[in-house]
Amino acid sequence: MRPILAAALIIGFATSAAALPESVAPPKPRPSAQEGQIVLAQATSNISFQRWIDRFRGRARAAGIRDSVFNAAFQGVRYNADVIRRDRNQSEFTKQIWEYLDSAVSDTRVKNGRSALRQNQRLLQEIETRYGVEAEVVTAVWGLESAYGSFRGDEPIIEALATLAFDGRRGKFFESQLIAALKIVQAGDVPPARMRGSWAGAMGHTQFIPTSYLEYAVDFRRDGRRDIWSDDPTDALASTAAYLKRFGWTKGQPWGLEVVLPRGFDFSQTGERVKKSPSQWAAIGVRDTRGGRVPDHGRASILLPAGADGAAFMIFNNFHVIERYNAADAYVIGVGHLSDRIRGDGPIRANWPRSDRNLRFAEKKEMQRLLTARGFNTQGVDGIIGPNTVQAIRRFQNSQGMTPDGYPSYDVLKRLR
């Protein structure tokens, strides 16, 4: 399993009226009918939730969880309606790559990353020596996952996972995470009260989900606990390096490099399925941004995350290693580019097609239906832009005299309409 990329958390504080003297406590307003319905629904959900916990106890026991651990972990746990609200209200929109990178690799994040690297230089160098993962890369993951430890999340993990397992969209997945979380508590790595993180169950400085923690977290100082929750980031950063090393990180190999494609480039050669040596790419005119040949770092692919009108990257195996942490191309490029910037490299040179907008999920399905109706079969309508859909878009673009980069732009959808 892979750690989950954390959403930014905004933590607010409020003074409870119940904590004020009776004479100054504000009068309680009469609840509206809608508010009364919400309270009733939550109360009903909590009754069903408690029954679910009683049934879940047997499954936890079968997984090796002691009753004493279960009782301690579930003390005070209640149905968390806010977790369900966040799960169900996730936006159907995703940011365009340039919007994501504007935030992920902002000047502030780069500056803070260089500061975090300096402040933790000795630790990060130790980690690099032991696991062979560059300090800048570990720092970049730290920066994207929790803003260098500033936003680790404050949701009680047992309560959040139990709520999601009971009432979420992926109950089976979250129940497996809940069992793993109980195993972590049982092992003595953290008491339930300190096991806090994101509403979706990701924990610590680099946001490990419980199953990934069990399999890959390390006790770097050998003090008997793998503590990713502490203000001290040692175990969290070491665990991230251990994770990347486990999946094949090669020290000295870049995640990728920005490149310039020659005129007349065959766009069917783009994508992760096509791999060539840098010398083979050079033979057909692919150059780095300074006009030189890319050194031989191993077989590589050409990635166009925003189509032919955006930046082009030559990506190596380390790109796919970062994918094990989070599979989104934008995230991998974010980690890679942030690590480059922390090291001192400059920004991406190419422009982005900022006038384009991302497609809604329904629009992606519409695009697939329209392509198939036009004779460019996408082999299904699921809203996922996979290789079959990319190939169908390319064939449609060719038929329209467009650049056949396979990119699902809003312009392609408009032409299909």
N, C-alpha and C positions, 0 to 999 in steps of 0.2 A: 504494500500500500504506500501511497505517497502523502507527505504532509500537505496540508491545505493552505493555500495563500490566504492570509488574513485580510479582512476588510478593515479600513481605518475605523477606529473606535473613538467616539466622543463621550467622555465620562462626565456627567453632570452631578451636582450636589444640591440638595434642597433641605431646608429646615422643616422637620416634621411638626405639624400643629400639636400633635400629641405630646411633644416634648416641652411645650410651653405651659406656663401656669394657666389655670382655668380662666383667670380674669382677663388674660390677654389673648387667649386662643381665639382665632376667628370663628364666627358661627359657621356650622356646617350647612352648606346649601342642600336643598332637597334634590335628590337625584332625578334626572330626567327619565322618561320611559326608556329611551335608548340605553342610557347608562345602566338602568336596572336590568335590562335584557342582557347586557354584556356581563354584569356581575353574576347573574343567574347562569349564563352559559359557562363562565369560568368555574363556578362552583360545581356545576354538573360535570365538566371536564375533569376537575380535580378528584371527584368521587370515582369516576371511571379510571383515572390515572392511578389512584391508590389501589384499586383492584388489579390493575395491570402490574403494578409493582409486586403485589402478593404472588401473582402467577410467575413473574420474572424471577423471583427468588429461587424457585426450583431449577430454572435454567442456569442461573448463576452458580448454584450449588453443584450442578452437574458439570460445570466448567471448572470446578475446583475452588470456588470462592467460599471461604468460611462464613458461617452465619454471623459471627462477631464482626467481621470486616464489613459484611453487607449492612448490618444494623448501624454501624458507625458511619458508613458512607451515605446512607439514606436518611439519616437523622435530619429532620427539618426540610427534606426535599419536597417540593410541591410542583404542580403543573405550572410551567413557565410560559404564559401566553405570549410574552414579548418575543421569546425565541421562535415560536411558531409564526408570529407576525413577520419577523425578519426573513424566515425561510420562505414564506409564501409570497412575500412582497418584493422579492429580488427582481430588479428591473429586467424587462425583456431586451433592453438595449445593452450592447457592449460598446465600450469605447473603441474608436478607431485607434490604430497603432500609434499615430502621432499624438493623439490626446493622452493615451496611456503613458507614453514616453515623456511627454511634457511634465508629467507629475513624477513618474518613477525615477527619472534622471534629471530632475530639476536642479538648478544651481544650488539651492539650499540643501538638497539631499547629497549632492556631490561634495559640497563644503563640509557637511556633517560627517560624511563618510571618510573623508580625508582626516578629519579630527578624530573619529573613532579609531581609525587605523593607527594614528600616532599614539593615542592614549593606551591602546592595547597591543602595541607593536611586539613586545616580548612574548606575550601569550600567543598572538597570531603567528609569530615566527615558529614557536614551538609546535603549534598545530600543523603548520605547513611542513615542517621537518618530519613530523611523525606520519602524516597522511599523504603528503605530496599534493596538496591542494593549495593554490596560491592564496596568500592572505587577503588580497584584494577581492577575490571571488567569494570567500567566506564572508567578508565584510559587506559585499553587495547583497548577498542573500539576507543577511541580518538587516540591512537597510530597507529592503523591500518588504520583508515579513513583519517587522515591528518598529521601523524607523529607529534602528539601533537601540532597541529595548524600550523605547518611549511608550509604545502602544502594544502591550502584550495581551490585553483583554482582561476583564475582571468578572466574567460570568463563571458561576460555579459549574464546573465541568460535569459532575455527576448529574446534577439537576438538568442541565442543558441537553446532555445526551439521552437521558431517560425520557425527557419530554419529546425529543425528536424521534426516538425509537417507538414511543407510544403513538404519536400523532403526526409524524412527519411524512414526507414524500418517499423517503428511503429508509423505512423502518428496519429492515434487515441489516443494512449497512451500519446504521447508528447503534443498533443493539450489539453488533460485533465490536464497535468502538467502546461501548459502555462496559462490556465484559473486559476488554483490554484495560480500561481505566481502573476497574476494580482490581485487576491483577497488579497494576502499578501500586495502588494503595496497599494491597496485601504484601507486596515485596518490601514495603517500608521506604520507598523512594520519596514519598510525599504524603502528608496527612490530607484527608478529604478537604478540609477548610482551606488549604493552600493550593489545591488543585484548581486553578482558575485559568481562564483563557478566553478564546473567542466563542461567540454564541454557537458556532458549528463544531466546537470541540478541539480546535487547534490550540496548542499550548506553548508557552515559553518564548524566548527571544527569537527563535527561528521557526516557531509555529509547527511543531510536530503533532500529528494526530496520534492517539494512543497506540494503535497497532504498529505504526512506524517507530514510535518511542520504544516499545518492547523489543523490536527486532534490531534497531540500529543505534539507539542512544548509547553513549559511552560515559564511563566514570573516569574522566581524564586525569584527575589527581589521585585516584584510587583511595578515596575517603569513605567508600562503602555505599555511596548514593549517586545516582545519575540525576543531578538537580538542574533541570532546565528552567525552573520557576524563579530561582534566586535572582537578586539584582546583579550578582556576579555572573557574567555570561559564559564562564569557562566551559562548563559541560555542554551548553547549548551550541556554542561555536564549534567545539570539537566534534560534537555529534553530527553537525552539518557536514563537516569535512569527511568524517568517517562514512557518512551516507553517500556522498559524491564519489569517494574512493571505491566504495563497495560496488558501484555501478559503472566503474571503468574510467574514472577521470585520469587524463594523461597530463602530467605536469609539463608545462612549456608549450602545449598545443593551445592555440586560441580557440575560443568558442566559435568565432567567426570573424570575418573582416569585411568591411564595406568595400565593394568593388564597383567598377564601371564596366558596363556591357558594351560591346561594339555595335555599330550600326548593322542592321540586318541580322541581329542575333536571333537564333531559332528558339522561341519561347517554349517549345515543347521539351526543351532540355532543362527547364527549371523544375524545382520540386525535390523532395527528399528521396525520391525513388531513383533519381539519376545521379550517379556518383562518378567523378573523374579525378585524376590527380591534378594538382595545381598546374603542372606543366601542360597537361592536356587542355585545361581551360585557357591557359596562356596561348596555346597554339591557335585557338579560335578567337583570340583578341580580348579576353577578359583580363583586366588590369586592376591594380589597387588604385586608390584615390590619388596617388602621386604619379601614376602612369607606369609603375613598375610591375614586375611579375610577382605574384604571391609565392612566398617560400613554400617548400614542400613540407607541409604539416600532416600529410596523409590524405586519403581520398575525401572529396568534398562535394557538396551540392550547392546549387545556386537557389537562394530563397528570395522571393519578391513579396514581402508581407503586405504591400499596398499596390501590387501590380506594377506594370511597366512605368508608371508615372511617379513612383516613389523610390526609396533607396533599395539597392540590391546588396545582398550579402553572400559571401562564400562561407558556408558553415561546415564545421568539422565534427568529429565524433563527440567532442566535449559539449557541443550544442545538445546532443541527444541525452547526455548524462544529466544536464540541467533539466531536461524534459521529465526526468524521473521525479524531480521535485515538484514540478508543476508543468503540465503538458501544453499549456497555451504558448504559442509562438511569441506573443507579445511579452509574456513573463520572461521567457528565456532570453530574448533580445534585451529586455530591461535589465536582468541580472548581468548579462555579458557586457552591455554597453556601460552600465554603472561601474562595473569593475574596471573597465578601461579608463573611464573618467577619473576614478579614484586614483588610479596609477599615474594619471597626468595626461592622458590622451585628450584630443579635442572632440567636439560634438560631431554628430553625423553630418556629412557635407551635403548630401542630396536633399532636394526639396520633397515635400509630401503633397499629395493631391488634397489639400485641405478643403476644397470646395465640395468634395464628395462626402456623403454621409453613410453611416453604417445601415445595413438592412435589418429590419425587425425580423423576428423569427417567422412570422406569418409571411413576410415578403420573400424570405428565402424559399419557403415552400411554394409560394406563387411562382418564383423564378423557375424552380424545378418542374412545376406543372407546365408552364409555358414552353420551356425548352423541349420537354418531351412531346408536347403537342405539335411543335414545329419540326419534329423528326430528329431532335438531338437528345436521345434518351439518357436520362440521369440514373436509370436503374432504381427508381424509387423516389418518393416524396417524403422526406423526413426533416427538412430544415437544416440538415448538416451538410456543409460544403466539403465533401470528400473528393477523392480522385476522380470518381465517375462524373460528378457534377462539374468539376474543373475542366475535364476533357470535353464535356458537352458545351460548356461556355466557350472554350477555345474554338470549337467547330462552328458555333454560332457567330463568334467574332470574325472568323475567317469569311463567313458567308456575307458579312456586312462590311467588309473592308476595314475592320477595326484591328488594332494590335492584339494578336491572339495570346494574351498573357494568362487567360483563365481566371482573371480576378472578378469576383461577383460584385461589381460596382452598381451603384444606383442607376448609372447611365445604361448599363446592360439591361437592367430591369425595365427602364423606360422604353428602350428600343423593342424589347419583347412585347410590351403592351401595345 
